[in-house]
Amino acid sequence: MRTGNERRDFIKQGLFLAGAAGVLACGLAPIAARAQVVSKPVRRPDRYEDSFIFERKPYTWPGNKTLAIWIAPNVEVWNYESPVGVGVSPNSGNIVPDVMNYGWREYGLRVGLWRFADVFDAAGVKATVALNSLVCEHYPKAVDEMKKRGWEFMGHGTTNSESLGGLSPEREREVIRSVLKTIEQATGRKPRGWLGSGLVETYNTLDILAEEGVIYCGDWNSDDQPYPMKVKTGKLFSIPYCMEINDIPLFIRKGYTGEQYYRSVIDQFETLVADSKKQPRVMGIPLHPMITGQPLRIKYLQRAIAEMQKNDAVWFATGGEIIDAYQRAHPTG
């Protein structure tokens, strides 16, 4: 029989292994550094203008608010025949079916998402859902319930067992078009936002999104404000998604407790709201219903929202509302 300390060490080791497996599954494993070459220039994405935040002209959000907060639950489905997906337990052998992790993920749609709904309803805030399009086929009632609450929907690929990585431009366009059409048919509105499955893109993704009428994307976590992306046609804006307080790295990869999660969210909030006195800011709260929607964690999200709502500088909004306000403040942007 393990002692209390041994059990704690075992749990920590399991969380570390689960986090490592998640990193490998989503393609974030480190790549060996190449030897430096003096004459070779570094490639940059050339998707946005270089800009330091202190150089920009100040503006405010509606109602003279200075910090916009949007809440982004990821509502997803997975392929039962695939080992790919965030897990609560390591599956180093890529065994399928992976019943333990698949069932844990399914908990999110069956139970955890509705804890979110209760918290958001009580707080009077609307979510911006990153929606796998096949949720519309397999869980139509869940989509109806989210729609009834006035939540906004972003495209989020077809499932979270696959990504856009490696697709040809023609195939990628077909997938994105299908995702947007499926969600529009199920919700009555074509998504204006996009979050890639695993935040994965190709070199063509932004151009295709803009061509298909998407106006904002949460994949690029390089700023505290929205900014225009360079695309071939149309307009597309980056919106801060805030990966640092994403519940996957905090709870699953780092093994945070609910109190540590709460403190991290509030630390992020307190700094951003202080910074927003000089320049407006955006704070995203990325969530997964099978993680923060669990009984042991939901109260910490509820506490964090309640604490943030006490501040008069805060505007809780959807992703689309934030980008609309940004465009009004930057009519040529």
C-alpha positions in Angstrom: 0.0 0.0 0.0 1.3 3.4 -1.0 1.8 6.1 1.7 0.2 9.5 1.3 3.5 11.0 -0.1 3.9 8.1 -2.5 0.3 8.5 -3.8 1.0 12.3 -4.4 4.2 11.5 -6.2 2.4 8.9 -8.4 -0.4 11.4 -9.2 2.1 14.1 -10.1 4.0 11.6 -12.4 0.8 10.6 -14.1 -0.2 14.2 -14.7 3.3 14.8 -16.2 3.0 11.9 -18.5 -0.5 12.9 -19.6 0.8 16.4 -20.3 3.7 15.0 -22.3 1.4 12.8 -24.3 -0.8 15.8 -25.0 2.1 17.9 -26.2 3.1 15.1 -28.6 -0.4 14.6 -29.8 -0.9 18.3 -30.7 2.5 18.6 -32.4 4.1 20.8 -29.8 7.1 18.6 -29.0 10.5 20.4 -29.2 12.4 20.1 -32.4 16.2 19.9 -32.3 17.8 23.3 -33.1 19.7 23.7 -36.3 23.1 25.1 -36.5 23.0 28.9 -37.1 24.0 30.3 -40.5 25.1 34.0 -40.6 24.0 34.8 -44.1 20.6 33.1 -44.0 17.7 35.5 -43.0 15.0 34.3 -40.6 11.6 33.7 -42.1 8.8 35.6 -40.5 5.1 35.1 -41.2 4.5 38.5 -42.8 0.9 38.4 -41.7 0.8 41.6 -39.6 2.6 44.9 -39.1 5.3 45.2 -36.4 3.9 47.3 -33.6 4.8 47.9 -30.0 1.7 48.4 -27.8 3.0 51.6 -26.2 3.2 53.3 -29.7 -0.5 52.8 -30.5 -3.2 55.4 -30.2 -5.4 54.7 -27.1 -9.1 54.0 -27.4 -11.8 52.5 -25.2 -14.4 49.7 -25.5 -18.1 50.5 -25.4 -19.3 52.3 -22.3 -15.7 53.6 -21.8 -14.6 50.2 -20.5 -10.9 49.4 -20.9 -10.7 45.6 -20.5 -12.8 43.3 -22.8 -13.2 39.7 -21.5 -14.5 36.9 -23.7 -15.0 33.3 -22.6 -14.3 30.6 -25.1 -15.5 27.1 -24.3 -14.2 24.4 -26.7 -17.1 22.1 -27.6 -15.6 19.1 -29.4 -16.0 15.6 -30.5 -13.4 12.9 -31.1 -13.0 9.8 -33.2 -13.5 6.7 -31.1 -11.0 4.9 -33.5 -8.3 7.4 -33.0 -5.9 7.8 -30.0 -5.5 11.5 -30.7 -6.9 13.9 -28.2 -6.1 15.5 -24.8 -6.3 12.9 -22.1 -6.5 12.5 -18.3 -4.3 9.4 -18.5 -1.4 8.6 -20.7 -1.9 6.3 -23.7 1.7 5.8 -24.7 0.9 2.8 -26.8 -1.7 4.7 -28.8 -4.2 1.9 -28.1 -7.7 2.2 -29.5 -10.3 2.3 -28.3 -8.9 4.5 -25.6 -12.0 4.1 -23.4 -10.6 5.9 -20.3 -9.7 9.1 -22.1 -12.6 9.0 -24.6 -15.2 8.6 -21.8 -13.5 11.5 -19.9 -13.8 13.7 -22.9 -17.4 12.8 -23.4 -18.2 13.9 -19.9 -17.7 17.4 -21.1 -20.7 17.4 -23.4 -22.8 15.2 -21.2 -22.3 17.1 -18.0 -19.5 19.6 -17.8 -20.8 22.0 -20.5 -24.0 22.4 -18.6 -22.1 23.4 -15.5 -20.6 26.1 -17.6 -24.1 27.1 -18.8 -25.3 27.4 -15.2 -22.3 29.6 -14.3 -22.7 31.8 -17.3 -26.4 32.1 -17.0 -26.1 33.2 -13.3 -23.4 35.7 -14.2 -25.3 37.1 -17.2 -22.5 36.5 -19.6 -22.5 34.9 -23.1 -19.9 32.4 -24.3 -18.1 32.3 -27.6 -18.0 28.6 -28.5 -15.2 27.0 -30.5 -17.4 24.4 -32.1 -16.3 21.2 -34.0 -18.8 21.1 -36.8 -19.6 17.4 -36.2 -21.1 18.3 -32.8 -24.0 19.6 -34.9 -24.5 16.1 -36.3 -24.0 14.1 -33.1 -25.3 16.4 -30.5 -27.9 18.7 -32.1 -29.7 19.2 -28.8 -26.5 20.6 -27.3 -26.3 23.1 -30.1 -29.9 24.1 -29.6 -29.3 24.7 -25.9 -26.2 26.8 -26.6 -28.1 28.7 -29.3 -31.0 29.4 -26.9 -28.6 31.2 -24.6 -27.4 33.5 -27.3 -23.9 32.2 -27.4 -21.7 32.9 -30.4 -20.2 30.2 -32.4 -16.7 30.0 -34.0 -15.6 27.4 -36.5 -13.3 24.9 -34.8 -12.7 22.2 -37.5 -14.7 19.1 -37.9 -13.4 17.1 -34.9 -10.4 17.4 -32.5 -9.0 14.1 -33.7 -7.9 15.9 -36.9 -6.4 19.2 -37.9 -5.8 21.3 -41.0 -2.1 20.4 -40.9 -0.7 19.1 -44.2 -3.8 19.8 -46.3 -3.5 21.1 -49.8 -5.1 24.5 -50.4 -8.0 22.9 -52.3 -8.7 20.4 -49.6 -8.3 22.9 -46.8 -10.7 25.3 -48.5 -13.2 22.4 -48.8 -12.9 21.5 -45.1 -13.2 25.2 -43.9 -16.2 25.8 -46.2 -17.9 22.6 -45.0 -17.3 23.5 -41.3 -18.8 27.0 -41.7 -21.8 25.7 -43.7 -22.6 23.0 -41.2 -22.5 25.4 -38.3 -24.6 27.9 -40.2 -27.2 25.3 -41.0 -27.4 24.2 -37.3 -27.4 27.7 -35.7 -28.9 30.0 -38.3 -25.7 32.1 -38.5 -22.5 31.7 -40.4 -19.5 31.8 -37.9 -17.6 35.0 -38.0 -14.7 33.6 -36.0 -12.3 30.7 -36.1 -10.1 28.7 -33.8 -8.2 25.9 -35.4 -8.4 22.4 -34.0 -5.3 22.3 -31.8 -4.7 25.9 -33.1 -3.1 24.3 -36.1 -2.9 26.2 -39.4 -1.2 25.9 -42.8 0.5 28.7 -44.7 -2.9 29.3 -46.5 -5.4 29.1 -43.6 -5.7 32.9 -43.0 -6.3 33.7 -46.7 -8.9 30.9 -47.0 -10.7 32.1 -43.8 -10.9 35.6 -45.1 -12.1 34.5 -48.5 -14.9 32.5 -46.7 -16.1 35.6 -44.7 -14.4 34.8 -41.4 -13.3 38.1 -39.7 -11.5 37.0 -36.6 -9.2 34.2 -35.5 -7.9 33.2 -32.1 -4.9 31.1 -33.3 -2.3 33.9 -33.0 -1.4 34.6 -29.3 1.0 37.5 -29.9 -0.8 40.5 -28.4 -3.1 41.9 -25.8 -5.2 43.7 -28.4 -6.9 42.7 -31.6 -4.9 43.6 -34.8 -5.4 43.2 -38.5 -3.9 40.2 -40.3 -2.6 40.5 -43.8 -4.7 38.4 -46.1 -5.1 38.3 -49.9 -8.7 39.4 -49.9 -11.2 40.7 -47.3 -10.5 41.5 -43.7 -9.3 39.3 -40.9 -8.3 40.2 -37.3 -6.4 38.4 -34.6 -8.1 38.3 -31.2 -6.2 37.4 -28.0 -7.1 33.9 -26.9 -4.7 33.8 -23.9 -3.1 30.4 -24.0 -1.3 31.1 -20.7 -4.6 30.6 -18.8 -5.9 27.8 -21.0 -7.2 25.1 -18.7 -5.4 22.3 -20.6 -1.8 23.4 -19.8 -2.7 24.6 -16.3 -4.7 21.6 -15.1 -3.6 18.7 -17.3 0.1 19.5 -18.1 1.1 21.4 -15.0 -1.3 19.7 -12.5 -2.6 22.9 -11.0 -5.2 22.8 -8.2 -8.4 24.8 -8.5 -6.9 27.4 -6.2 -3.8 27.7 -8.4 -6.1 28.0 -11.5 -8.1 30.7 -9.8 -5.0 32.6 -8.8 -3.6 32.4 -12.3 -6.8 33.8 -13.9 -7.0 36.6 -11.4 -3.3 37.4 -11.7 -3.8 37.7 -15.5 -6.9 39.8 -14.9 -5.3 42.2 -12.4 -2.3 42.9 -14.6 -4.4 43.4 -17.7 -6.9 45.7 -16.0 -4.0 47.8 -14.6 -2.4 47.9 -18.1 -5.7 48.9 -19.7 -5.5 52.3 -18.0 -2.9 53.1 -20.6 -4.1 51.0 -23.5 -7.3 48.9 -23.9 -6.7 45.2 -23.5 -8.5 41.9 -24.2 -8.5 38.9 -22.0 -9.6 35.5 -23.4 -10.6 32.6 -21.0 -10.1 29.3 -22.9 -12.1 26.5 -21.4 -12.8 22.8 -22.0 -16.0 21.3 -20.4 -14.3 18.0 -19.5 -11.7 19.9 -17.5 -13.0 23.0 -15.8 -16.5 21.6 -16.0 -15.6 18.9 -13.5 -17.1 19.1 -10.0 -13.8 19.8 -8.3 -13.0 22.8 -10.5 -16.2 24.6 -11.5 -16.4 26.8 -8.4 -13.0 28.3 -9.1 -14.2 29.5 -12.5 -17.4 30.9 -10.9 -15.3 32.7 -8.3 -13.1 34.2 -10.9 -15.9 35.5 -13.0 -17.6 37.0 -10.0 -14.4 38.7 -8.9 -13.8 40.2 -12.4 -17.4 41.5 -12.6 -16.8 43.7 -9.6 -14.5 45.9 -11.6 -16.1 48.8 -13.5 -13.4 48.8 -16.2 -14.5 45.4 -17.5 -16.7 44.6 -20.5 -17.8 41.0 -20.9 -18.4 40.4 -24.6 -18.4 37.8 -27.3 -15.5 37.6 -29.8 -17.6 39.1 -32.6 -18.6 42.1 -30.4 -15.0 42.8 -29.5 -13.9 42.8 -33.1 -16.9 45.0 -34.2 -15.9 47.5 -31.5 -12.2 47.3 -32.6 -13.2 48.1 -36.1 -15.4 51.1 -35.0 -12.3 52.4 -33.1 -10.1 51.8 -36.2 -12.3 52.5 -39.2 -9.3 52.1 -41.6 -7.9 49.0 -39.8 
